[in-house]
Amino acid sequence: MESKTENVETAHLAEPSVFLMDSYIEATKEFKSEGLYPELDLEDRAKNFPSYIEELKLHRTAPPEGLVPMTFFWLVNNNEYIGRVSVRHELNENLLRAGGHIGYDIRPSKRRLGYGKRILELALIEAKKLGIHKVLVTCDSTNIASRKIIESNGGVFENEMSLEEGLPNKLRFWISLT
């Protein structure tokens, strides 16, 4: 892990790119070591990486059935994959309950450095470009760090929703972009 004095302000959103494959794969290994994305086959992802990038781009205009249009961005700093964010162009019933307009992940080795706040800050700019003026962002009730990130970006707590038995409740926040 790098020093806690990284310049987070130089981090920017970029379209997913094959040029960041190695860094993306390393980050995904970090996620998997935490038990996240168990269904993801890294060997297959690496072998078919260009196709994966094209799939992500298609979500903007031709999302898979049951999903809403969304734009994927990667947070990049010094040519390194730091995390990912999806900006959903609209909400369906499920997203209104527990997903919101924006979902993001920061790779484990880059957490607690300010990248979470940065990625949400930049994603809100992208949401505004899409004409979204009131953004819903949710997080697990157990995720204190994400709650702080949302609140530091202007999130106003609306309520807590329970989902399926055994899953953490979702906290729902609205951020006004007007």
Backbone as CSV, one residue per row, in Angstrom:
resi,resn,N_x,N_y,N_z,CA_x,CA_y,CA_z,C_x,C_y,C_z
1,MET,0.840,-1.174,0.000,0.000,0.000,0.000,0.883,1.234,0.000
2,GLU,0.468,2.216,-0.798,1.246,3.448,-0.891,1.019,4.328,0.322
3,SER,1.786,5.371,0.396,1.696,6.342,1.485,0.305,6.946,1.563
4,LYS,-0.078,7.341,2.768,-1.378,7.986,2.977,-1.377,9.416,2.451
5,THR,-0.296,9.862,1.820,-0.225,11.229,1.303,-0.426,11.270,-0.212
6,GLU,-1.094,10.282,-0.767,-1.368,10.296,-2.204,-2.161,11.545,-2.556
7,ASN,-1.952,12.053,-3.760,-2.707,13.219,-4.217,-4.014,12.747,-4.846
8,VAL,-5.027,12.642,-4.019,-6.335,12.160,-4.457,-6.967,13.113,-5.464
9,GLU,-6.639,14.401,-5.374,-7.240,15.402,-6.269,-6.873,15.173,-7.733
10,THR,-5.786,14.444,-8.004,-5.425,14.169,-9.399,-6.197,12.977,-9.963
11,ALA,-6.909,12.258,-9.114,-7.714,11.128,-9.584,-8.855,11.656,-10.451
12,HIS,-9.126,10.952,-11.525,-10.160,11.382,-12.461,-10.954,10.173,-12.955
13,LEU,-12.138,10.447,-13.472,-12.946,9.392,-14.070,-12.515,9.194,-15.514
14,ALA,-12.438,7.942,-15.907,-12.088,7.594,-17.279,-13.020,6.478,-17.734
15,GLU,-13.225,6.415,-19.039,-13.982,5.287,-19.569,-13.158,4.027,-19.356
16,PRO,-13.812,2.905,-19.065,-13.073,1.647,-18.950,-12.231,1.413,-20.201
17,SER,-11.022,0.902,-19.999,-10.072,0.788,-21.102,-9.200,-0.458,-20.957
18,VAL,-8.882,-1.064,-22.101,-7.981,-2.222,-22.092,-6.596,-1.842,-21.575
19,PHE,-6.239,-0.572,-21.659,-4.919,-0.134,-21.209,-4.747,-0.257,-19.693
20,LEU,-5.854,-0.385,-18.983,-5.796,-0.514,-17.524,-6.051,-1.948,-17.064
21,MET,-5.970,-2.901,-17.979,-6.306,-4.281,-17.652,-5.488,-4.824,-16.483
22,ASP,-4.185,-4.685,-16.512,-3.348,-5.261,-15.452,-3.718,-4.694,-14.089
23,SER,-3.896,-3.396,-14.023,-4.254,-2.740,-12.771,-5.656,-3.158,-12.319
24,TYR,-6.579,-3.271,-13.262,-7.937,-3.721,-12.958,-7.911,-5.142,-12.384
25,ILE,-7.155,-6.027,-13.010,-7.073,-7.423,-12.551,-6.484,-7.482,-11.144
26,GLU,-5.441,-6.699,-10.882,-4.851,-6.667,-9.535,-5.873,-6.176,-8.507
27,ALA,-6.623,-5.151,-8.856,-7.653,-4.631,-7.949,-8.732,-5.685,-7.703
28,THR,-9.111,-6.394,-8.745,-10.143,-7.417,-8.606,-9.660,-8.557,-7.716
29,LYS,-8.379,-8.874,-7.779,-7.818,-9.876,-6.859,-7.970,-9.406,-5.413
30,GLU,-7.778,-8.111,-5.186,-7.958,-7.564,-3.838,-9.409,-7.737,-3.381
31,PHE,-10.354,-7.417,-4.263,-11.770,-7.577,-3.921,-12.078,-9.042,-3.601
32,LYS,-11.577,-9.943,-4.438,-11.850,-11.367,-4.239,-11.249,-11.868,-2.927
33,SER,-10.111,-11.321,-2.525,-9.498,-11.751,-1.261,-10.361,-11.351,-0.061
34,GLU,-11.256,-10.386,-0.270,-12.207,-9.977,0.773,-13.524,-10.752,0.677
35,GLY,-13.591,-11.667,-0.273,-14.812,-12.451,-0.445,-15.820,-11.831,-1.390
36,LEU,-15.445,-10.744,-2.048,-16.350,-10.089,-2.992,-16.201,-10.694,-4.386
37,TYR,-17.260,-10.634,-5.151,-17.299,-11.121,-6.537,-16.828,-12.571,-6.667
38,PRO,-17.348,-13.483,-5.829,-16.893,-14.877,-5.894,-17.199,-15.548,-7.232
39,GLU,-18.229,-15.054,-7.930,-18.622,-15.660,-9.204,-17.708,-15.259,-10.359
40,LEU,-16.876,-14.260,-10.154,-16.040,-13.734,-11.236,-14.831,-14.628,-11.475
41,ASP,-14.688,-15.095,-12.709,-13.544,-15.906,-13.125,-12.493,-14.959,-13.701
42,LEU,-11.442,-14.706,-12.927,-10.425,-13.732,-13.345,-9.681,-14.152,-14.603
43,GLU,-9.416,-15.429,-14.735,-8.701,-15.905,-15.919,-9.525,-15.635,-17.175
44,ASP,-10.814,-15.926,-17.091,-11.709,-15.672,-18.218,-11.829,-14.175,-18.492
45,ARG,-11.949,-13.374,-17.435,-12.063,-11.920,-17.598,-10.830,-11.374,-18.313
46,ALA,-9.637,-11.819,-17.903,-8.400,-11.336,-18.528,-8.335,-11.750,-19.996
47,LYS,-8.735,-12.980,-20.272,-8.673,-13.493,-21.640,-9.633,-12.746,-22.564
48,ASN,-10.769,-12.335,-22.025,-11.803,-11.676,-22.831,-11.986,-10.210,-22.451
49,PHE,-10.915,-9.570,-22.029,-11.019,-8.212,-21.507,-11.580,-7.207,-22.516
50,PRO,-11.146,-7.218,-23.776,-11.729,-6.261,-24.734,-13.251,-6.413,-24.863
51,SER,-13.740,-7.639,-24.832,-15.193,-7.861,-24.902,-15.882,-7.315,-23.661
52,TYR,-15.251,-7.480,-22.506,-15.802,-6.956,-21.256,-15.940,-5.436,-21.335
53,ILE,-14.927,-4.772,-21.858,-14.963,-3.307,-21.993,-16.122,-2.896,-22.902
54,GLU,-16.300,-3.607,-24.000,-17.397,-3.293,-24.923,-18.758,-3.510,-24.258
55,GLU,-18.883,-4.568,-23.448,-20.135,-4.811,-22.715,-20.462,-3.636,-21.806
56,LEU,-19.456,-3.140,-21.101,-19.679,-2.006,-20.204,-20.187,-0.794,-20.977
57,LYS,-19.617,-0.549,-22.140,-20.023,0.603,-22.948,-21.457,0.455,-23.463
58,LEU,-21.867,-0.774,-23.752,-23.222,-1.019,-24.262,-24.303,-0.718,-23.233
59,HIS,-23.954,-0.748,-21.959,-24.949,-0.477,-20.912,-25.558,0.923,-21.038
60,ARG,-24.853,1.842,-21.699,-25.379,3.208,-21.861,-26.640,3.236,-22.701
61,THR,-26.608,2.497,-23.793,-27.694,2.597,-24.768,-28.498,1.316,-24.928
62,ALA,-27.916,0.176,-24.602,-28.605,-1.109,-24.769,-28.325,-2.006,-23.563
63,PRO,-28.872,-1.627,-22.400,-28.596,-2.429,-21.203,-29.245,-3.805,-21.286
64,PRO,-28.669,-4.778,-20.585,-29.303,-6.100,-20.535,-30.724,-5.992,-19.972
65,GLU,-31.552,-6.948,-20.331,-32.951,-6.941,-19.888,-33.041,-6.840,-18.365
66,GLY,-33.923,-5.970,-17.918,-34.132,-5.790,-16.485,-33.260,-4.723,-15.855
67,LEU,-32.284,-4.219,-16.602,-31.403,-3.167,-16.091,-31.730,-1.842,-16.768
68,VAL,-31.376,-0.757,-16.114,-31.586,0.576,-16.686,-30.312,1.017,-17.392
69,PRO,-30.412,1.997,-18.306,-29.192,2.530,-18.910,-28.275,3.100,-17.823
70,MET,-26.988,2.828,-17.957,-26.015,3.347,-17.001,-24.677,3.531,-17.690
71,THR,-23.909,4.450,-17.148,-22.568,4.712,-17.659,-21.570,4.280,-16.600
72,PHE,-20.596,3.487,-17.026,-19.536,3.033,-16.132,-18.308,3.907,-16.308
73,PHE,-17.707,4.266,-15.202,-16.433,4.978,-15.205,-15.482,4.265,-14.261
74,TRP,-14.204,4.423,-14.532,-13.178,3.942,-13.612,-12.464,5.151,-13.036
75,LEU,-12.199,5.102,-11.745,-11.396,6.140,-11.108,-9.941,5.754,-11.299
76,VAL,-9.176,6.672,-11.871,-7.785,6.407,-12.234,-6.903,7.486,-11.625
77,ASN,-5.761,7.071,-11.105,-4.768,8.018,-10.607,-3.392,7.486,-10.972
78,ASN,-2.604,8.312,-11.631,-1.264,7.903,-12.081,-1.319,6.603,-12.879
79,ASN,-2.262,6.516,-13.805,-2.453,5.350,-14.669,-2.732,4.063,-13.901
80,GLU,-3.307,4.185,-12.717,-3.653,3.026,-11.898,-5.160,3.000,-11.654
81,TYR,-5.751,1.814,-11.801,-7.167,1.609,-11.500,-7.344,1.705,-9.990
82,ILE,-8.201,2.638,-9.565,-8.467,2.853,-8.139,-9.836,2.284,-7.755
83,GLY,-10.805,2.418,-8.649,-12.150,1.936,-8.355,-13.067,2.134,-9.538
84,ARG,-14.332,1.794,-9.320,-15.308,1.925,-10.403,-16.574,2.557,-9.862
85,VAL,-17.292,3.218,-10.770,-18.574,3.814,-10.412,-19.535,3.626,-11.578
86,SER,-20.786,3.348,-11.247,-21.826,3.299,-12.272,-22.808,4.420,-11.976
87,VAL,-23.123,5.176,-13.013,-24.104,6.255,-12.909,-25.327,5.800,-13.700
88,ARG,-26.395,5.506,-12.971,-27.619,5.011,-13.597,-28.452,6.197,-14.053
89,HIS,-28.857,6.152,-15.305,-29.550,7.280,-15.929,-30.967,7.469,-15.399
90,GLU,-31.542,6.425,-14.841,-32.901,6.470,-14.290,-33.003,5.392,-13.224
91,LEU,-34.109,5.393,-12.497,-34.317,4.397,-11.452,-35.500,3.506,-11.795
92,ASN,-35.355,2.217,-11.515,-36.506,1.316,-11.550,-36.904,1.043,-10.097
93,GLU,-37.878,0.191,-9.893,-38.380,-0.055,-8.531,-37.280,-0.575,-7.598
94,ASN,-36.469,-1.512,-8.084,-35.396,-2.066,-7.246,-34.356,-1.018,-6.887
95,LEU,-33.956,-0.214,-7.854,-32.945,0.818,-7.591,-33.486,1.895,-6.663
96,LEU,-34.764,2.164,-6.755,-35.372,3.152,-5.866,-35.325,2.678,-4.412
97,ARG,-35.416,1.381,-4.221,-35.352,0.827,-2.863,-33.913,0.720,-2.363
98,ALA,-33.020,0.180,-3.198,-31.737,-0.234,-2.632,-30.510,-0.029,-3.504
99,GLY,-30.608,0.613,-4.621,-29.421,0.759,-5.454,-29.063,2.199,-5.737
100,GLY,-30.089,3.001,-5.985,-29.857,4.407,-6.258,-29.306,4.686,-7.641
101,HIS,-28.997,5.950,-7.867,-28.438,6.391,-9.150,-26.963,6.046,-9.289
102,ILE,-26.256,5.944,-8.167,-24.800,5.797,-8.215,-24.367,4.649,-7.316
103,GLY,-23.516,3.783,-7.871,-22.889,2.718,-7.087,-21.394,2.759,-7.331
104,TYR,-20.606,2.572,-6.288,-19.155,2.672,-6.459,-18.417,1.689,-5.559
105,ASP,-17.207,1.333,-5.971,-16.283,0.486,-5.211,-14.894,1.091,-5.307
106,ILE,-14.182,1.093,-4.207,-12.767,1.477,-4.189,-11.975,0.228,-3.829
107,ARG,-10.900,-0.030,-4.559,-10.105,-1.226,-4.279,-9.594,-1.183,-2.833
108,PRO,-9.543,-2.318,-2.175,-9.192,-2.351,-0.753,-7.901,-1.629,-0.381
109,SER,-6.867,-1.728,-1.195,-5.587,-1.093,-0.842,-5.623,0.427,-0.961
110,LYS,-6.709,0.969,-1.505,-6.813,2.421,-1.692,-7.916,3.047,-0.835
111,ARG,-8.450,2.269,0.075,-9.486,2.795,0.966,-8.862,3.649,2.064
112,ARG,-9.671,4.518,2.632,-9.280,5.416,3.724,-8.222,6.444,3.307
113,LEU,-8.186,6.721,2.025,-7.249,7.726,1.505,-7.978,8.929,0.914
114,GLY,-9.299,8.870,0.847,-10.079,9.960,0.276,-10.635,9.663,-1.104
115,TYR,-10.344,8.482,-1.646,-10.819,8.160,-2.990,-12.331,7.949,-3.051
116,GLY,-12.919,7.459,-1.978,-14.372,7.276,-1.961,-15.097,8.598,-2.123
117,LYS,-14.652,9.589,-1.369,-15.251,10.925,-1.474,-15.046,11.480,-2.883
118,ARG,-13.853,11.277,-3.423,-13.518,11.794,-4.756,-14.377,11.138,-5.844
119,ILE,-14.534,9.817,-5.791,-15.282,9.138,-6.851,-16.749,9.560,-6.846
120,LEU,-17.327,9.729,-5.658,-18.723,10.167,-5.600,-18.851,11.611,-6.069
121,GLU,-17.919,12.448,-5.674,-17.915,13.857,-6.109,-17.912,13.942,-7.638
122,LEU,-17.059,13.156,-8.284,-16.964,13.169,-9.747,-18.198,12.535,-10.395
123,ALA,-18.740,11.497,-9.777,-19.938,10.846,-10.317,-21.141,11.785,-10.274
124,LEU,-21.215,12.621,-9.258,-22.318,13.587,-9.171,-22.257,14.589,-10.321
125,ILE,-21.064,14.963,-10.733,-20.903,15.854,-11.894,-21.453,15.166,-13.144
126,GLU,-21.138,13.878,-13.294,-21.630,13.122,-14.454,-23.151,12.978,-14.407
127,ALA,-23.704,12.768,-13.225,-25.163,12.663,-13.090,-25.831,13.965,-13.511
128,LYS,-25.245,15.073,-13.107,-25.805,16.382,-13.481,-25.770,16.568,-15.000
129,LYS,-24.691,16.119,-15.645,-24.592,16.201,-17.109,-25.714,15.419,-17.784
130,LEU,-26.182,14.361,-17.119,-27.276,13.546,-17.662,-28.646,14.163,-17.391
131,GLY,-28.672,15.295,-16.692,-29.930,15.960,-16.396,-30.601,15.470,-15.123
132,ILE,-29.870,14.741,-14.306,-30.419,14.274,-13.030,-30.168,15.375,-12.004
133,HIS,-31.228,15.844,-11.371,-31.091,16.961,-10.430,-31.211,16.546,-8.977
134,LYS,-31.757,15.359,-8.750,-31.868,14.832,-7.394,-31.402,13.379,-7.453
135,VAL,-30.277,13.099,-6.797,-29.610,11.808,-6.912,-29.842,10.985,-5.651
136,LEU,-30.248,9.735,-5.850,-30.380,8.797,-4.741,-29.104,7.971,-4.644
137,VAL,-28.518,7.941,-3.448,-27.341,7.105,-3.185,-27.666,6.281,-1.945
138,THR,-27.385,4.983,-2.015,-27.669,4.105,-0.883,-26.393,3.406,-0.434
139,CYS,-26.419,2.917,0.800,-25.314,2.097,1.298,-25.852,1.147,2.357
140,ASP,-25.094,0.099,2.625,-25.466,-0.815,3.700,-25.424,-0.072,5.026
141,SER,-26.338,-0.417,5.909,-26.379,0.233,7.227,-25.109,-0.040,8.024
142,THR,-24.403,-1.100,7.673,-23.166,-1.457,8.376,-21.934,-0.755,7.809
143,ASN,-22.086,-0.046,6.690,-20.943,0.580,6.017,-20.806,2.043,6.455
144,ILE,-20.176,2.245,7.598,-20.020,3.585,8.178,-19.208,4.492,7.250
145,ALA,-18.151,3.946,6.638,-17.303,4.758,5.753,-18.109,5.300,4.581
146,SER,-18.927,4.451,3.963,-19.720,4.903,2.823,-20.746,5.946,3.255
147,ARG,-21.328,5.757,4.418,-22.282,6.752,4.924,-21.602,8.114,5.054
148,LYS,-20.390,8.135,5.590,-19.651,9.397,5.749,-19.322,10.020,4.392
149,ILE,-18.983,9.179,3.422,-18.686,9.664,2.069,-19.921,10.331,1.468
150,ILE,-21.061,9.674,1.595,-22.305,10.213,1.039,-22.661,11.529,1.719
151,GLU,-22.580,11.562,3.032,-22.916,12.783,3.770,-21.949,13.915,3.446
152,SER,-20.671,13.598,3.242,-19.697,14.651,2.922,-19.901,15.219,1.523
153,ASN,-20.666,14.505,0.693,-21.012,14.987,-0.645,-22.424,15.570,-0.685
154,GLY,-22.972,15.908,0.473,-24.274,16.567,0.528,-25.460,15.649,0.709
155,GLY,-25.222,14.374,0.975,-26.316,13.429,1.143,-27.166,13.734,2.360
156,VAL,-28.472,13.771,2.144,-29.435,14.005,3.219,-30.170,12.687,3.461
157,PHE,-30.042,12.164,4.668,-30.645,10.880,5.020,-32.159,10.949,4.896
158,GLU,-32.736,9.963,4.185,-34.197,9.878,4.082,-34.747,8.783,4.993
159,ASN,-34.239,7.553,4.821,-34.738,6.465,5.654,-33.842,5.235,5.543
160,GLU,-34.193,4.235,6.338,-33.505,2.945,6.330,-34.522,1.903,5.902
161,MET,-34.136,1.080,4.925,-35.056,0.062,4.413,-34.492,-1.316,4.702
162,SER,-35.366,-2.214,5.130,-34.926,-3.597,5.305,-35.181,-4.338,3.999
163,LEU,-34.261,-5.223,3.689,-34.371,-6.008,2.465,-34.647,-7.458,2.849
164,GLU,-33.914,-8.362,2.250,-34.090,-9.776,2.552,-33.521,-10.111,3.924
165,GLU,-34.077,-11.149,4.512,-33.582,-11.659,5.789,-32.097,-12.004,5.643
166,GLY,-31.306,-11.582,6.592,-29.880,-11.894,6.576,-29.019,-10.863,5.872
167,LEU,-29.635,-9.932,5.158,-28.878,-8.875,4.488,-28.954,-7.604,5.320
168,PRO,-27.883,-6.782,5.277,-27.950,-5.517,6.024,-29.030,-4.604,5.447
169,ASN,-29.604,-3.787,6.294,-30.550,-2.776,5.827,-29.826,-1.788,4.922
170,LYS,-30.597,-1.075,4.107,-30.040,-0.039,3.233,-30.401,1.337,3.772
171,LEU,-29.415,2.203,3.817,-29.631,3.606,4.157,-29.807,4.358,2.849
172,ARG,-30.803,5.228,2.779,-31.106,5.970,1.554,-30.864,7.453,1.785
173,PHE,-30.090,8.061,0.877,-29.739,9.479,0.950,-30.070,10.137,-0.382
174,TRP,-30.500,11.392,-0.323,-30.733,12.189,-1.530,-29.723,13.329,-1.557
175,ILE,-29.200,13.580,-2.761,-28.268,14.687,-2.972,-28.853,15.577,-4.060
176,SER,-29.069,16.842,-3.734,-29.610,17.799,-4.694,-28.464,18.390,-5.507
177,LEU,-28.633,18.413,-6.826,-27.595,18.947,-7.715,-27.989,20.291,-8.307
178,THR,-29.039,20.914,-7.807,-29.486,22.194,-8.370,-28.789,23.361,-7.711
